[in-house]
Amino acid sequence: MTTRPKFGDRTRDFIDVYTRDLTVRDLQRVFTRDTRQMVTFFTQGTEQEQVTGRQLLRHPFRNARQFFVAFAMRLTAARRLIYAGAVIAFLVGMFDTIRLASQDDNWDDGLVKLLVAFGLIHLLLLLEVADRLTLKHELNVARDIQRAMLPAGTLTVGDLEAHGETQPANTVGGDFFDILPRADGQVLLILGDVAGKGTPAALLMALFLAMTRTLLDDALEPAVLADRLNEQLMRHAPRSRFITAVIALCDPRSGQVRYVNAGQNPPLVRRASGRLEWLAPTGMALGLSRKAVYAEALLTLAPGDLLLAYSDGITEAESPAGASFDEEGLRVLADQMGGLRAGLVARRVIDEVTAHTDDARLFDDLTVLVCRRRGEDESPPPRA
């Protein structure tokens, strides 16, 4: 027969678990260092920053009002309105309680407890919001750095145009593309998708781009480049991460394209006649196995033909009703691509997918890379 733990023992066990890792020093930091950093964060760049640093207690009510205004302006307009309503409701309720208590000449101790609870909850809220906004700012900086790593505009070499577009689902993403002219006159095109989303995927994406650009001067064929990149990822990337990618080497003079499709969605080739072709994978994703073998395939872009590579976020984007954009959506778009510049095609795909989702939050990054050979009767596009 088992003995049921006593209430006092259960209470002590709960307190031990709840206060695990708590030290007096940590508790002191909440009201000293963390609080000072929080006040500095919300007031930086305002007149209140100097006041809170030197004369915080000289005019407490004025400084408190200015501080909470500075805090509120960090919120979005809708949340700012909700926050103001909550504070006003609390103040009205508090004054009503004080008025009723003063009529009976009997101050309720519960009012003091209410004020203390409100202050502590507000302190906790401010500390958490400061941490979240600091992280958001750092992510925005990371987003700007990530965007700067990707090529902007359209590359034009002879009759060849290459343009990429990406739209991350979160602040930073794991999709990427690269357009790299080589010394021999050919152009290396890469579109990839790191498994996962957010910051971990963005870090691996940056590593992959760095490795690719380091190997550019070696003038490797796509299959050899895929082998080298796979080996590097096996050495340096976590085992739970891999990258699907299309690696294509384009010759602007002949229109010949040699490519490797390492587990990426089948790229679409639209011929000038309107006929569509889908390029099947030629190997497994990068970073999965050292024994992976990557075959190289060949196609030729005639004048007016284009090659469209895309990430799975394009075909898997869902409408509010749950319908995927799918390859059928690309088929419909292909009828509208005839004669369009590479940049317009890339932008059109992103816009159509966004419209399909009805501007709902994306669950995956959207990325497209377009390589197009100019038609014989077309004038050269402006150089970007």
N, C-alpha and C positions, 0 to 999 in steps of 0.2 A: 504494500500500500504506500503510495507516494504522498509525501506531505506537501500541501500547497504553500507556496511562499507567503510569508506574512506581508501585510500592506506596507509596513515600514521598510522591509527588505526590498520590495518591488520599487518603492519610492527612491531608495538609495541607488538601486541599479539604474533607474531612469536618469537620476541626476548625474551619475558617473558617466553614462553614455552621452548625455546632452552637453556636458561640460568637458568632454574629451578634448585634449590638446589646448585647453584654455589656460593661459598664464596671466598673472597680474600685469605683466609688462604689455601683453596684447591689449588688455582692457584699458590700460592707461593711454595707449597709442590712439585708441578710438577717439578719446576726448582731447588729445593733445595734437600729435603729429597729423593724424588722418583728418581731424576737423580743420586744422589750419590749411592743409593742402586742399581740402574741399572748398573752403571759403576763397582761397586764392584762385582756384580753378574757375569758379562761377563769376568772380569779379575781375578776372584778368582783362586788361584792355579797357577798363572803365574807370571813372573817377573814384568809384568805391574801392578800388584796389589799394590806393594809398590810405584811405580812411580806415579800412579794416586792418591795415598794417600798423597804424600808429595811434588812432583815436577810436578804437572799437567801442570802448565803454563810456566815452565822453557823451555821446548822443545815441544811446542804445536803440531807442524806438525809430529814430530817423535812419540809422544805419541798418537796422533789421528790415525796414521797409525797402530800402534801396537794394539790399542783398536779395530779398525775395523777388524783387522785380528783375534783377539780373539773372536769377535762377529761372524764373518763368520764361524769360525771353530765349532761353536755351531750348525750350520745348517747342513742339510744333503748335500751330495756331489752335487746333482742336483740343490738344491735351492742355494747352495753356488755359483755355476756357473752362475745361473741367476742373483743373486745379484751382482756378480762381473761385469757381462755384463752391468747391469743397471748403475752402478757407472761409469764405463769406458765411456759409451755413454754420460752420463751427463757431465763428465769432458771434453770430446772432444768437445761437443757442447758449453760448457762454454768458453773454450779457443778460439774456432772459433769466438764466439761472441766478446770476448775481443780483438782479433786481428783485426777484422773488425772495431770495435769501435775506436781502437787506430789509425787506418789509417785515419779516419775522424776527429781525435782529438775530438770526441764527445761521451762521455760515456752515455750510455742509462740507465736511472733510472730503466727500466724494468729489467736489469741484476741484480741490487741489490735486487729487489723484488724477482727475481727468486732464488737467493742464500738464502734469508731469508726463502722462502717457502720450498726450498729443506731441509734446516736445521731443520725446524719445523716438516715437515713430517717425516724426519729421526728420530728425537727425539721421536715422537709418535710411530713410528715403533719399535724402540728399547725398549721403555717402555712396549709395548704390547707383544713383543717377550719374554722379560724377565719374564713377568707375566706368559705367556703360558709355558715357559720352566721350571719355578719354579713349576707350577702345575704338569707338566709332571714328574718331578723328584719325587714329593710327591706321585704321582700315582704309579710310579715304586717301591717306597719303600712299598706302600700298597700292590702291587702285590707280592712282596717278602714275606711280612708278611702273606698274604693269602695263598701262596703256602706252607709256613712253617706250617700252621694250618692243612693242609691235609696230610693224611698218605702217606708215600713214600715207594715204593717197594711192594713186595708181602708178605702177611701174610700167613704162613703155620702152621696149627694146625692139627695134625694127617694126615688124607687123604684130608683135606680141604685146598684149595688155594683161596685167595681173593686178588684182585688187582683192583685199580681204576686209571683212567686217565681223565684229564680235560684240555680243551683248551678254554680260554675265548675269546669272540668276541672282547672285548675291553681290556684295560690294566688290569682291575679287572672285575670280573663277579659275577653272582648270583648263578651259579651252584656249587654244592659241593657233596662230598661223604665222608663217614667215615667208618672205619673198627676198631671195638672196641672189643678186647677179654674181656670176663667177668670172674669173679672169679670162676664161676661154670663150666668153661671149654667151654661154648658156645661162639659164635662170633656174635656180633650185627653189621649188615650191614645197612647203610643208604645212599640213593642217593636222592638228592633234587634239586629243581629248584625254586628260588625266582622269583616272578612276577616282570618283569622289568629287566633292565640291569644297568651296570656301578656301580658307587660308592654307591648309595642308596641300591641296591640289595646286594652288597658286605658287607655292614654294617649289614644288616638283616641276611645274611648268617652266619656271625661271631657270632651274638647273638644266632642263632639257634644251632650252633655247641657247644657253651658254655653251653646252657641249656641241650643239649643231654648228654654231658659228665658229667655234674653235676648230672644227674639222673641215670648214669650208675651203680653206686654202689647199687641202689635200686632194681636191678635185675627185672625190670618190664617186663611183657609180651608185645609184640608189640602193641596190641590193647590198653592196659592201658597206655603205653608210648605215643602213638598217642594222646590219650585223654589229658594227662598232657601237652604235647607240644602245642596242640591246645589251651588249656586254657591259657598258658603262652603267646602265640602269641596274643590272643585276648586282653590280658592285656597290652602288651608292644609294639606291632607293630602297625603302622598306619593302618587305616581301608582300605586304598587303596592297601595294600600289603598282599599277601598270599604266601604260599609255597606248592607246590606239592612234594610228597615224597613217596619213597618206604622204609619201615622199615622191615627188615627181621632178624630173630633170627635163627642161624644155629647151629645144633648139629653135630660136626665133627665125633662123634662116630657112629651115626645112619644115618646121612645124612638127617635127618628131618629138614625142614625149615618151620617155622611159620612166616607169613608175613602179613603186611597191605599195601595196595596200596592206598594212599591218593591222588587220582586225577592225579597220574603220568602216563606216557605212559605205556602200558602193557608190563611188562618185558618178555623176551624171554627165554624159557627153551629148550635147545637142549639135547635130549637124546643121549646116546651112539650109538643108532641105527640110528641116523640122524633125527628122528621124532621131529617136532617142536610143542611147546605149547606156548600160550600167556596167561599171567595172568591178568585178568580183574581187574579194580579198585574195592576196597572194602569200599570206603568212599570218601567224598569230600575233597578238598584241606584243609590244615591246616590254621587256622587264618581267616576263612570265617564266622563261626557261632559257638556260644557256644552250640548249640543244635546238633552239628554234632555227628554222631555215627560211630564208626570204627569197622568193623567186621574183624575177624582174619581168614585167610585161611591157609591151610596146603598142603605141597607137600614134596616129598622125592626125594633126589638126589641119584640115584644109581651110582656105580663106572663108571666114564667116562661121567656122565651128567654134564651140566653146566647151570648156571643161569646168564643171561645178563640183567642188568637194564641200562637204558639210558635216557637222557633228550630229550626234543622235538627238540633241536637243531640238533640232529642226523638225524631224519627222515625229518625235514623241510629244511635241507640244500639243496640249489638249484645249479644246474649247470648253466653255462653261458646262456644256452638255456631256463632256467626257469623250468627244470624238477627237482622235489624233489627226494631226496635219498629214502625216504619213507620206509615202512616196507618191501617192495619188495627187496630193497637193502640189508636189514638184512637177508632176506631169502637166497639170493645168497651167502652172506658171511658165513651163517651157514654151508654150504656145505664144507667150508674150515676150520672150527673150530675143526674138529675131531682130538683128540689127542694133541692139542696145549695147552700149559700152560696158566694159567689165564692172566698173564702179556702180552703174545704174542697176545692173543685174543683181549684184551683191546686196545693194540697199533694198531693192524690190523684194528679195526673198525675206530679209529680216522684217520689213514692214508688213508683208503678207502674213507671216507667222505671228507677229505681234497682234495683228488685227484678228487672226483666227482665235487667239486666246482671249480676245476682248479686253486686252490690257490687264488681265489677271496676273497675279504673281507667277513668275516662271519657276519651274521646278528644276530646270537644267539650263546650262549656258547655250546660247545660240551663236554659231560661228559658221561662216561660209567663206570660201576662197574660190575666186573665178579666174580662170586663165582663158583668154580669147584671142583668136587670130583674126586680125582685121580683114574685112572683105576687100576684094580687088578694086572696087569702085568707091571705097571709103577714103576720106581724107584722114591724115594722121591726127590723133587726139592731142590736145594741149598737154605738154609734159608736166608732171607733178613732181 
